[in-house]
Amino acid sequence: MGGSGGGYAPTIRNNNCSTLAFKATLNSPQAVASWLKPGDVVTLSLQQGKILTAVFNGQVIGSITGHQLQRLISCIDNGYSYVGDVFSISGGRVVLEVRANV
């Protein structure tokens, strides 16, 4: 039996970074999160290569974690940028809809 012996290694292009979208809860929302309202847009910024922060009006308002985090970081490392649309706010819980900034 023949074969190349190589394995399949998907490229970042196959991961559809431009269409990556999901809901995420903002962790440790700061007091500035109380200024937010549904529909506001926050910028997502990678800090120290592994901490994804949400920024609103120049101030860090919290961080994003979850099962999509590694994929999101990989896409950011490959030149994509992302924002979070404020989907809902309940007390101190802020839910963002993460999407590519196109």
N, C-alpha and C positions, 0 to 999 in steps of 0.2 A: 504494500500500500504506500502510495506516495502522498505528498502534501508539503506544504510550505513549512509546517511546524510553527508558524506564527499565530499569535492570538489576535483577536479583534480589539482594537483600541479606538473608541470613538473620538472624533475630533470635536473641538468646542463648537464648530459649525453645526454638528448634528444635535447639539444640545438645545438649539433654538433659543439662544440668549435674547434675541430681539423680541421673542414672544413670551418669555418667562413672566408669569404673573401668578400671584397667590395672595391670600390674606395672612397677615401676621399681627400678633399682639405686640405692642410696644412695651418693652420691659423697663422697669424703673422710671416711669414717666416723672419728670421733674415738674415743678410748679408751673412752668411755662406751658405745659400741656393743657392747662385750664384755659389758655387763650385760644385753643384750637376749636374748630367747628367742622362738622362733616362737610366734605368738599375741599377743605384746605389741602395744599400739597406740601409735603416735606421732602427735603433732599436726603438721600441716603449716602453716607460717606464711610469709607473703610478706614479704620484707625488701627495702626500697628499691624496691618496685614490680616487681622482676624476678628476685629470688633466692628460690627456694622452699626453705625449710629444714625439716628434720625435728627435732622437739623431743621429748625423753623426760625425764620428771621435771624439767622446767624447764631442761634443758641442750640446746643445739644439738648434734646428733650427726652432721649432714652435710647435704647438699643434694640436690635432685632435678633432673635434666635429662632431656631426651629429646624425642621428636617430639610428645608430648601436652602439653608444658609451656605453650605459648602458649594452648592451649584451657583448660587448668587455671587459668592466671592470669586469663584473661578471665572464667571462672566465679567465681573468688574476688572479682574486681573487681565482680561483679554480686551479691554477697552470699552466695554459697555458701561453706561451709567443708568441709574435707577432712581425713581422717586416713589413716594408712598402717598396715595390719596387717602385722607382721613375718611374712613368708612363709617365708624361709629365711635361714640364716647359714652361710657357709662361709669359715672364716678371717676375713679382714677384709671379705668381700663380704656385704652385707646387701641382700636383695631384699624390697621392700615391695609389698603390694597396696593401691594407692591407691583410695579410694572416698569418696563424699560422707558427711559426718558428719550423719546423720539420726537 
